[in-house]
Amino acid sequence: MHSKSGHRARSSPECCRFSSEELRGDARLAVPRFRSRDLEQIRPKMRKRILARTLHPAAEQGWLDLESIASVEITSEDKAFPIESALLQRDKGGWRAAEPAIQTIRLIFDEPQRLRRISVVFEETETKRTQEFTLRWSADRGSSFREIVRQQWNFSSPDATRETEDYTVDLSNVTLLDLTIEPDKENSKARASLLSLRLA
């Protein structure tokens, strides 16, 4: 027999016909159903373990731990504002010279370092002054120096009280880093200060 549309009507083979009652009654023909929690028990689990973080706080930010890799020389220091307060992340307040005039902060590395970033921050909230600082580095323990940057900044409260400089560099075999600060180009009685110095 042909259908009205001209195509042969399909009929299900006798061997594949099952009533819903037969399917429910014959356990061999029933399709198994799994709950989601059953699947979780069957699915294999990857072995894993959680490692404790042991990074130093400075390392997490990408900064070098200067306390463990370098020593420092300074030409002057106010006991209330030691150089550690500018170099170490756990200390705050920054460094301040005990007397006026040009000051030098020198980092001497135990082993030659490769530097990719230098960050310096200065802050002056009391005195209007024009500061100039110079960054230099040496690969031969100070026998010769190469200048990185020379920068001037006009401090004036309340609008210009902080100078933040962030330099991208590519310096290899650095054995010494030298920061020279002239606190005021016009007033020889001004004292130098440094809020922070960070290296990476």
LUMMAR-633121 format. One line per field, with one value per residue: z, x, y of N, C-alpha, C in turn; residue in three letters. Coordinates in Angstrom, 2 decimals. Layout:
N
nw [Z,...]
nu [X,...]
nv [Y,...]
caw [Z,...]
cau [X,...]
cav [Y,...]
cw [Z,...]
cu [X,...]
cv [Y,...]
lovo [ALA,...]
# end
This chain:
200
nw [0.00,-0.77,0.47,0.45,-0.30,-2.02,-1.21,0.19,2.99,6.18,8.25,11.55,12.37,13.37,15.31,16.88,18.33,21.32,24.08,26.48,28.89,28.73,28.66,31.19,32.69,32.13,33.30,31.92,29.63,30.40,30.49,32.19,34.75,36.06,38.96,39.60,41.67,41.71,39.34,39.99,41.77,40.11,38.22,37.66,39.89,39.76,41.19,43.63,45.35,47.68,47.70,50.06,50.23,50.03,49.48,49.93,51.19,49.70,47.37,46.28,45.19,43.21,43.76,44.59,47.40,49.25,51.71,52.02,49.92,49.60,50.85,52.42,51.99,53.36,53.40,55.40,58.13,59.72,62.94,63.56,61.14,59.60,56.99,56.41,56.49,54.02,52.24,52.87,52.67,54.84,56.57,57.27,56.51,55.50,54.59,55.98,55.78,58.24,58.17,56.18,52.60,49.70,49.35,49.45,48.63,48.63,47.20,47.63,46.06,46.99,45.11,41.54,39.95,37.88,36.71,36.05,36.62,38.28,41.02,42.49,45.15,46.35,48.97,50.09,52.29,53.65,52.88,50.24,47.43,44.97,43.79,42.78,41.54,40.94,39.35,39.22,37.99,38.54,37.18,38.11,40.84,41.54,40.31,37.89,36.55,35.20,34.04,34.79,35.03,35.35,37.24,37.83,40.23,41.30,44.42,46.02,48.31,48.50,46.24,44.85,46.31,46.25,44.50,42.12,40.52,37.99,36.46,33.58,32.93,31.60,32.85,33.28,35.35,37.59,40.16,41.93,42.98,42.78,44.34,44.20,45.87,45.54,47.58,47.32,44.78,45.16,47.82,50.25,52.75,52.94,53.68,52.53,51.53,51.31,50.32,49.37,47.84,45.35,43.73,40.88]
nu [0.85,0.49,1.22,-0.60,1.14,2.86,5.14,6.56,4.97,6.43,6.82,7.09,9.33,8.23,9.78,10.75,8.80,7.46,5.41,4.58,3.96,5.31,7.95,8.21,7.84,9.85,12.94,15.29,15.06,14.82,15.99,18.82,18.87,20.74,21.45,22.73,24.57,25.36,26.79,28.95,30.28,31.13,32.76,36.21,38.61,41.06,44.30,45.41,47.02,47.41,49.66,51.62,52.01,55.07,56.27,58.13,56.80,57.75,58.59,56.20,55.16,56.95,59.23,62.69,64.23,65.84,67.06,68.20,69.97,71.73,73.89,73.95,75.10,75.27,75.37,74.36,72.01,68.93,68.07,65.44,64.33,65.34,67.33,66.33,63.58,62.91,63.78,62.84,59.88,58.26,58.60,57.72,57.47,59.88,63.22,65.40,67.77,70.22,71.37,71.82,72.59,74.02,73.22,74.03,72.90,73.81,73.60,74.99,75.48,75.48,75.85,76.18,73.44,70.47,68.59,65.32,63.42,62.98,61.87,61.21,60.24,59.49,58.70,57.45,56.08,56.27,58.19,58.84,60.63,63.25,64.20,66.85,67.70,69.95,70.41,72.69,74.64,76.87,79.06,81.38,81.95,82.06,84.23,83.75,80.98,77.64,75.21,71.77,69.42,68.66,66.92,64.70,62.52,59.85,58.82,55.87,53.60,50.01,49.77,51.81,53.29,54.37,56.64,56.73,58.47,58.88,60.83,61.52,63.98,66.91,69.28,72.30,74.44,74.72,76.44,76.44,74.36,73.66,72.25,71.96,71.10,70.19,68.84,67.76,68.00,68.33,68.44,70.66,70.27,68.34,67.09,67.67,65.40,63.75,61.08,60.57,62.42,62.47,63.33,63.37]
nv [-1.18,2.23,5.48,8.62,10.59,9.48,8.21,5.28,3.99,3.64,0.88,-0.43,-3.03,-6.28,-7.49,-5.49,-4.30,-3.27,-3.12,-0.53,-1.70,-4.11,-3.28,-2.16,-4.40,-6.25,-6.60,-6.90,-5.46,-2.89,0.48,1.58,4.06,6.75,8.54,11.88,11.93,9.30,9.12,10.74,9.10,7.08,8.35,8.76,10.29,12.85,12.75,15.04,17.76,20.43,23.03,24.79,28.32,29.95,32.32,35.33,38.42,40.66,39.41,38.55,40.83,41.23,42.68,43.01,41.45,43.39,43.37,40.87,40.55,42.64,45.28,48.54,51.87,55.13,58.72,60.26,60.21,60.54,59.57,59.04,58.53,56.11,54.47,51.96,52.26,53.21,51.32,48.76,46.84,46.31,48.39,51.78,55.32,56.27,57.55,60.06,62.66,63.61,66.03,69.07,69.53,67.77,64.34,60.82,57.59,54.30,51.19,48.05,45.13,41.68,39.68,40.00,41.61,41.48,44.07,45.18,47.03,50.12,51.88,54.96,57.07,60.24,62.55,65.63,67.75,70.09,72.06,74.33,73.54,72.88,69.94,67.73,64.57,61.82,58.74,56.10,53.32,50.53,48.09,47.14,47.26,49.95,51.16,52.35,54.25,54.29,56.49,56.41,57.98,61.47,63.72,66.43,68.03,70.05,70.76,71.70,72.63,72.75,71.18,69.80,67.59,65.10,63.06,60.59,58.15,55.73,53.50,51.61,49.34,47.63,46.17,44.49,42.46,44.15,45.54,47.58,50.21,53.58,56.34,59.70,62.65,65.95,68.13,70.75,73.07,75.75,76.37,75.81,74.80,72.90,69.60,66.30,63.68,60.47,58.55,55.93,53.23,50.91,47.87,45.72]
caw [0.00,-0.87,1.12,-0.48,-0.75,-3.03,-0.59,0.88,4.43,6.94,9.37,12.47,12.34,14.47,16.38,17.68,18.96,22.73,24.76,27.67,29.99,28.62,29.05,32.64,33.36,31.85,33.78,30.96,28.58,30.96,30.35,33.54,35.01,37.12,39.58,39.43,42.69,41.32,38.32,40.64,42.37,39.05,37.52,38.37,40.36,39.63,42.43,43.75,46.67,47.75,48.19,50.87,49.63,50.85,48.93,50.78,50.75,48.63,46.15,45.72,44.39,42.18,44.17,45.19,48.85,49.41,53.00,51.94,48.78,49.47,51.98,52.02,52.53,53.30,53.88,56.56,58.49,60.91,63.68,63.54,59.79,59.09,55.59,56.29,56.28,52.60,51.43,53.24,52.54,56.12,57.30,56.66,56.96,54.63,55.10,55.97,56.17,59.52,57.92,54.80,51.55,48.81,50.04,48.59,49.11,47.74,47.41,47.19,45.98,47.31,43.82,40.45,39.74,36.66,37.07,34.98,37.03,39.43,41.47,43.56,45.58,47.28,49.50,50.83,52.61,54.47,52.28,48.79,47.00,43.69,44.03,41.65,41.93,39.88,39.54,38.45,38.34,38.24,37.01,38.60,42.25,41.73,39.57,36.85,36.68,34.06,34.51,34.37,34.87,36.17,37.23,38.74,40.62,42.14,45.48,46.43,49.00,48.67,44.95,44.35,47.50,46.05,43.20,41.93,39.25,37.77,35.26,33.01,32.52,31.32,33.30,33.68,36.14,38.45,41.46,42.80,42.52,43.48,44.27,44.75,46.00,45.89,48.05,46.84,43.90,45.51,49.27,50.72,54.09,52.85,53.96,51.58,52.06,50.32,50.88,49.08,46.70,45.06,42.55,40.40]
cau [0.00,1.23,0.59,-1.08,2.23,3.63,6.25,6.16,4.82,7.31,6.20,8.09,9.44,7.54,10.70,11.13,7.62,7.27,4.46,5.14,3.83,6.36,9.21,8.25,7.80,11.04,14.08,16.39,14.84,14.73,17.19,19.21,18.91,21.69,21.37,23.98,25.55,25.90,27.80,30.13,31.00,31.70,33.77,37.49,39.08,42.50,45.02,45.85,47.39,47.53,50.97,51.65,52.74,56.23,56.89,58.32,55.89,58.35,58.64,54.86,54.98,57.97,60.36,63.81,64.37,67.13,67.65,68.93,70.90,72.55,74.17,73.70,75.94,74.60,76.22,73.75,70.74,68.19,67.76,63.99,63.95,66.47,67.24,65.48,62.19,62.72,64.19,62.13,58.44,57.55,58.80,57.08,57.97,60.95,64.52,65.66,69.14,70.34,71.95,71.60,73.58,73.81,73.34,74.16,72.48,74.50,73.30,76.08,74.89,76.36,76.10,75.66,72.00,69.85,67.49,64.36,62.51,63.41,60.82,61.61,59.16,59.89,57.55,57.79,54.82,56.51,59.04,58.86,62.02,63.51,65.11,67.41,68.34,70.64,70.59,73.79,74.93,78.22,79.25,82.72,82.08,82.26,85.37,83.16,79.53,76.83,74.03,70.46,68.52,68.85,65.54,64.36,61.12,59.52,57.86,55.10,52.38,49.54,49.49,52.90,54.01,54.94,57.21,56.78,59.11,58.95,61.64,61.77,65.39,67.43,70.67,72.87,75.68,74.75,77.06,76.26,73.39,73.97,71.24,72.45,69.98,70.42,67.48,67.25,68.95,68.43,68.58,71.63,69.93,67.31,67.54,67.18,64.55,63.33,59.98,60.80,63.20,62.16,64.00,62.88]
cav [0.00,3.49,6.63,9.63,11.44,8.78,7.50,4.06,4.16,2.78,0.18,-0.93,-4.50,-6.93,-7.87,-4.33,-3.72,-3.59,-2.25,0.09,-2.64,-5.11,-2.67,-2.00,-5.71,-7.04,-5.84,-6.98,-4.48,-1.54,1.30,2.01,5.49,7.06,9.86,12.63,11.55,8.00,9.38,11.27,8.00,6.28,9.12,8.73,11.57,13.08,12.95,16.42,18.23,21.88,23.42,26.00,29.43,30.29,33.52,36.50,39.49,41.47,38.62,38.49,42.04,41.27,43.48,42.29,41.51,44.06,43.03,39.60,40.49,43.85,46.16,49.91,52.93,56.43,59.80,60.88,59.56,60.94,58.34,58.83,58.12,55.31,54.07,50.76,52.66,53.48,50.18,47.53,47.03,46.22,49.64,52.95,56.61,56.74,57.98,61.49,63.00,64.30,67.36,69.56,69.26,66.63,63.06,59.63,56.27,53.35,49.77,47.19,43.79,40.55,39.06,40.84,41.52,42.01,44.94,45.48,48.10,50.91,52.79,55.87,57.97,61.30,63.30,66.85,68.42,71.28,73.09,74.51,73.40,72.24,68.82,66.97,63.31,61.09,57.30,55.53,51.93,50.09,46.65,46.80,47.63,51.38,51.71,53.20,54.37,54.69,57.19,55.89,59.11,62.67,64.23,67.53,68.10,71.20,70.48,72.87,72.22,71.37,70.54,68.96,67.15,63.76,62.71,59.14,57.80,54.29,53.35,50.28,49.26,46.30,46.29,43.20,42.48,45.34,45.27,48.74,51.21,54.82,57.39,60.97,63.58,67.35,68.45,72.04,73.73,77.16,76.54,74.83,74.34,71.87,68.23,65.30,62.61,59.45,57.77,54.51,52.81,49.51,47.32,44.42]
cw [0.00,-0.14,0.07,-1.03,-1.77,-2.48,0.16,2.38,5.14,8.09,10.24,12.39,13.57,15.63,17.30,18.39,20.40,23.29,25.99,28.86,29.96,29.04,30.55,33.33,33.17,32.23,32.78,29.88,29.10,30.81,31.74,33.63,36.22,37.67,39.49,40.46,42.44,40.28,38.93,41.28,41.32,38.39,38.30,38.74,40.22,41.00,42.50,45.19,46.59,48.39,48.98,50.16,50.57,50.35,49.99,50.29,49.64,47.31,45.48,44.85,43.26,42.56,44.77,46.70,49.16,50.71,52.91,50.84,48.70,50.82,51.49,52.72,52.35,53.87,55.12,56.85,59.78,61.64,63.68,62.19,59.14,57.66,55.39,55.99,54.82,51.73,51.68,53.25,53.86,56.94,56.53,57.18,56.14,55.38,55.04,56.44,57.49,59.33,56.48,53.86,50.75,49.57,49.03,49.33,48.13,48.14,46.81,47.23,46.28,46.04,42.72,40.16,38.34,37.06,35.85,35.33,38.27,39.76,42.62,43.86,46.60,47.75,50.32,51.05,53.33,53.72,50.77,48.32,45.64,43.89,42.72,42.19,40.69,40.28,38.63,38.87,37.91,38.11,37.59,40.00,42.46,41.05,38.45,37.01,35.34,34.58,33.93,34.08,35.79,36.10,38.25,39.03,41.54,43.15,45.89,47.04,48.69,47.36,44.48,45.53,47.33,44.62,43.13,40.55,39.15,36.43,34.86,32.46,32.14,31.59,33.80,34.47,36.99,39.80,42.45,42.16,43.41,43.26,44.97,44.72,46.38,46.30,47.54,46.01,44.31,47.00,49.82,52.10,54.09,53.11,52.98,52.29,50.92,50.96,50.60,47.84,46.52,43.76,42.17,39.21]
cu [0.89,0.48,0.20,0.06,3.10,4.81,5.73,6.09,5.70,6.58,7.30,8.14,8.80,8.48,11.03,9.96,7.50,6.27,5.12,5.02,4.93,7.70,9.33,8.35,9.06,12.26,15.22,16.27,14.82,16.06,17.58,19.27,19.82,21.38,22.74,25.02,26.13,27.00,29.09,30.96,31.70,32.87,35.09,37.94,40.59,43.12,45.53,46.24,47.61,48.87,50.87,52.47,53.87,56.93,57.03,57.38,56.46,58.35,57.26,54.57,55.99,59.20,61.45,63.83,65.75,67.83,68.54,69.98,71.85,72.84,74.02,74.67,75.21,75.53,75.65,72.42,70.18,67.76,66.26,63.48,65.10,66.25,66.39,64.03,61.89,62.98,63.37,60.63,57.71,57.65,58.18,57.75,59.09,62.21,64.62,67.09,69.14,70.84,71.70,72.71,73.23,74.09,73.40,73.69,73.05,74.16,74.43,75.57,75.93,76.79,75.55,74.18,71.61,68.62,66.63,63.45,63.07,62.29,61.35,60.45,59.73,58.63,58.05,56.50,55.02,57.21,58.91,60.31,62.10,64.59,65.64,68.03,68.94,70.76,71.72,73.99,76.34,78.25,80.59,82.98,82.46,83.47,84.92,81.64,78.90,75.54,72.76,69.51,68.96,67.53,65.37,62.87,60.92,58.45,57.18,53.78,51.25,49.42,50.58,53.78,54.66,55.43,57.35,57.36,59.24,59.63,61.76,63.18,65.73,68.93,71.17,74.16,75.82,75.33,76.81,75.26,73.53,72.85,71.78,71.32,70.50,69.06,66.91,68.33,69.21,68.68,69.48,71.31,68.86,67.90,66.89,66.32,64.18,62.24,60.18,61.67,62.96,62.84,63.39,63.70]
cv [1.23,4.58,7.64,10.46,10.75,8.04,6.30,4.33,3.16,2.15,-0.40,-2.43,-5.09,-7.20,-6.71,-3.69,-4.21,-2.61,-1.66,-0.84,-3.67,-4.54,-2.54,-3.36,-6.52,-6.22,-5.85,-5.93,-3.04,-0.80,1.82,3.54,5.74,8.45,10.54,12.22,10.16,8.18,9.91,10.16,7.15,7.00,9.11,10.14,11.69,13.28,14.38,16.71,19.74,22.22,24.71,27.07,29.83,31.56,34.60,37.59,40.35,40.74,38.55,39.71,42.14,42.07,42.60,42.48,42.08,43.69,41.80,39.57,41.66,44.48,47.59,50.85,54.26,57.49,60.47,60.19,60.13,59.66,58.03,58.36,57.34,54.85,52.82,51.11,52.99,52.25,48.91,47.77,47.00,47.51,50.80,54.22,57.17,57.17,59.50,61.74,63.76,65.72,67.78,69.09,68.01,65.34,61.91,58.39,55.26,51.92,48.94,45.74,42.71,39.83,39.97,40.56,41.98,42.81,45.25,46.66,48.80,51.89,53.64,56.82,58.95,62.04,64.48,67.65,69.75,72.41,73.14,74.46,72.71,71.18,68.24,65.68,62.64,59.62,56.83,54.07,51.57,48.57,46.20,47.33,49.10,51.97,52.63,53.17,54.73,55.33,56.58,57.05,60.25,63.44,65.36,67.53,69.30,70.81,71.78,72.40,73.22,70.57,69.57,68.54,65.78,63.58,61.19,58.86,56.29,54.05,51.87,50.27,47.82,46.33,44.94,43.42,43.74,44.95,46.40,49.70,52.44,55.84,58.64,61.98,64.97,67.93,69.76,72.73,75.19,77.39,75.44,74.26,73.24,70.48,67.26,64.26,61.67,58.60,56.28,54.33,51.31,49.10,45.98,43.98]
lovo [MET,HIS,SER,LYS,SER,GLY,HIS,ARG,ALA,ARG,SER,SER,PRO,GLU,CYS,CYS,ARG,PHE,SER,SER,GLU,GLU,LEU,ARG,GLY,ASP,ALA,ARG,LEU,ALA,VAL,PRO,ARG,PHE,ARG,SER,ARG,ASP,LEU,GLU,GLN,ILE,ARG,PRO,LYS,MET,ARG,LYS,ARG,ILE,LEU,ALA,ARG,THR,LEU,HIS,PRO,ALA,ALA,GLU,GLN,GLY,TRP,LEU,ASP,LEU,GLU,SER,ILE,ALA,SER,VAL,GLU,ILE,THR,SER,GLU,ASP,LYS,ALA,PHE,PRO,ILE,GLU,SER,ALA,LEU,LEU,GLN,ARG,ASP,LYS,GLY,GLY,TRP,ARG,ALA,ALA,GLU,PRO,ALA,ILE,GLN,THR,ILE,ARG,LEU,ILE,PHE,ASP,GLU,PRO,GLN,ARG,LEU,ARG,ARG,ILE,SER,VAL,VAL,PHE,GLU,GLU,THR,GLU,THR,LYS,ARG,THR,GLN,GLU,PHE,THR,LEU,ARG,TRP,SER,ALA,ASP,ARG,GLY,SER,SER,PHE,ARG,GLU,ILE,VAL,ARG,GLN,GLN,TRP,ASN,PHE,SER,SER,PRO,ASP,ALA,THR,ARG,GLU,THR,GLU,ASP,TYR,THR,VAL,ASP,LEU,SER,ASN,VAL,THR,LEU,LEU,ASP,LEU,THR,ILE,GLU,PRO,ASP,LYS,GLU,ASN,SER,LYS,ALA,ARG,ALA,SER,LEU,LEU,SER,LEU,ARG,LEU,ALA]
# end
